[in-house]
Amino acid sequence: MSRLPDRERAPDGNDSRGDTGPQEMVPSRKNMVLVDGVILNGPTTDAKAGERFVEDACRLIMEEVVLKATDIREKVNVKAWDAKIPKLVPTLPPHLSFQTPIQFLLSWKAASKCGETGQDPEFHQVCEWRPPEELKRLLDLELRDAGEPHHRLLERCQDIIRYSVKTNHPRFFNQLYAGLDYYSLVARFMTEALNPSVYTYEVSPVFLLVEEAVLKKMIEFIGWKEGDGIFNPGGSVSNMYAMNLARYKYCPDIKEKGLSGLPRLILFTSAECHYSMKKSASFLGIGTENVCFVETDGRGKMIPEELEKRVQEAEKEGAAPFLVCATSGTTVLGAFDPLDEIADICERHGLWLHVDDLLKRCYSANASYLFQQDKFYDVSYDTGDKSIQCSRRPDAFKFWMAWKALGTLGLEERVNRALALSRYLVEEIKKREGFKLLMEPEYANICFWYIPPSLRQMEEGPEFWAKLHLVAPAIKERMMKKGSLMLGYQPHRGKVNFFRQVVISPQVSREDMDFLLDEIDLLGRDM
Ligand SMILES: Cc1ncc(COP(=O)(O)O)c(C=O)c1O
């Protein structure tokens, strides 16, 4: 071999073979076969270098992600870090004007200092906040002609982990997912490594059977004698499936004839529903104006009498009601719609709530290169034709692995613990000065305001609410720049910005609930 081709050289010009990354090997020139100037002999991928990279990267993931998900340091040392806060530069955000001037506990400069020096800020941060332009620079995202060597790629992995939000951190409460499930993680590693596609039994025998087993158990839990389903990449897609199936049930011709000739279809959901209902209606050509948002009670549950009234009104207007989409656990308030009463109304008006065996009829396209009916095995396992996708990830596998590891009782315990922690937090909120519940929670969503000292004596009039509206975003900014906590906030149906805490992670403890309230108070008490 005379000279390495350019692509084998690291960007710094050095021979990269001693520190191989995904560089390509030179194919064998013995009995060389050339086609269009390309040598076809031998493998071109350096498997050894690739294998070493996988090993090193897995070690990094273990150390930087998995072990840190329960890193005890962050539980004990946050207070030590807080002691340094007074030295930080105070700033006053221009959009805020409180009686007491707001002093930021930490300035951007101070927050970024730890990052610049690469020093551990003594506690494992939930996030290391950087504005987009700075982050782009830090990550060096540009894709170049030459590949990079092993050590550089590992550094990149490290940076990716460092600047990503640690959603598995015990103080990440931002959304409706959190924590680390070790068994699901391994399942995901396996499926990424095996790279299956769940459409035919011939390419995905194991994962198709796994999905069937999980669905069977879930159907059993619901209490149905039979049923069908597929795992989707999330709730929004599932809502879209439901809407499309309901429409197909209402007018099966739509599959061939499309939207032309359809009456004005109208669907009903609660005013607290997830926004994916609107997105689905728009995507499916139903139109967002044809989503009727039924009024809810004070706890966020759909009012059945209101539903029936709105269905009757739509019928009178000549529209065609076809679906009621109820919610069990609304996104913000965690409310459960009264399913029995809603089901009765659906029955009276012939609206969709549940129909078996529709997925395949609705979605099948019978692709002849995948779903041949003359295969040598039972083609009912080629379930891919029930999906709107072609390739599909084995999403059920993660769940199966966790279920196998914990057992049904273990899963139940997790739910019970999350609910007990929620109840603990609610009681703490009631006890503490400056915290106010929006309402008694029905489930694990706890919505509350933090009222800073300067507002505590103020009458709850328009000025109070206008000022309170600014508090949650300001505290959120502080917590992210400090990296101590991530919690979501939102205004909701006439209520000014409030925090929403949903206990989900199996890693959180009572101490984390205490920390949550202590930290909000610490970050907001000067407001
Ligand atoms: C009630 C409800 N439905 C649907 C969704 C959307 O789920 P996904 O984010 O998986 O699309 C959410 C997400 O929060 C939700 O709360």
The ligand as an SDF file (V2000), in Angstrom:
LIG
                    3D

 16 16  0  0  0  0  0  0  0  0999 V2000
  -53.5090   13.4490   26.4710 C   0  0  0  0  0  0  0  0  0  0  0  0
  -52.3880   13.4650   25.4690 C   0  0  0  0  0  0  0  0  0  0  0  0
  -52.6070   12.9850   24.2310 N   0  0  0  0  0  0  0  0  0  0  0  0
  -51.6290   12.9840   23.2980 C   0  0  0  0  0  0  0  0  0  0  0  0
  -50.3690   13.4780   23.5810 C   0  0  0  0  0  0  0  0  0  0  0  0
  -49.3040   13.5100   22.5100 C   0  0  0  0  0  0  0  0  0  0  0  0
  -48.3770   12.5160   22.6780 O   0  0  0  0  0  0  0  0  0  0  0  0
  -47.0350   12.5120   21.8190 P   0  0  0  0  0  0  0  0  0  0  0  0
  -46.1860   13.6040   22.3650 O   0  0  0  0  0  0  0  0  0  0  0  0
  -46.4740   11.1580   22.0990 O   0  0  0  0  0  0  0  0  0  0  0  0
  -47.3770   12.7260   20.3920 O   0  0  0  0  0  0  0  0  0  0  0  0
  -50.1010   13.9780   24.8590 C   0  0  0  0  0  0  0  0  0  0  0  0
  -48.7860   14.5060   25.1830 C   0  0  0  0  0  0  0  0  0  0  0  0
  -48.5690   15.1200   26.1830 O   0  0  0  0  0  0  0  0  0  0  0  0
  -51.1400   13.9930   25.8160 C   0  0  0  0  0  0  0  0  0  0  0  0
  -50.9520   14.5070   27.0390 O   0  0  0  0  0  0  0  0  0  0  0  0
  1  2  1  0
  2  3  1  0
  2 15  2  0
  3  4  2  0
  4  5  1  0
  5  6  1  0
  5 12  2  0
  6  7  1  0
  7  8  1  0
  8  9  2  0
  8 10  1  0
  8 11  1  0
 12 13  1  0
 12 15  1  0
 13 14  2  0
 15 16  1  0
M  END
$$$$
